[in-house]
């Protein structure tokens, strides 16, 4: 299970749990490599980003319940 949260300008615009990363791809319209990079923490915020409403995407793996 994965938790996906999208924040724009400090406001949560999407927050949902998904079973697979491929489901997040479909929901956000991103390709699998992009979602995998967010999930693994390989995407860094760029200092040169000049977008006013740049989304912050957080994808984290939820611990397995017993």
ABEGO torsion letter per residue (X at the ends): XBBBBBBBGGBBABBBBBABAAAAAAAAGBBAAAAAAAAAGABBBBAABABABBBBBBBBBBBBBX
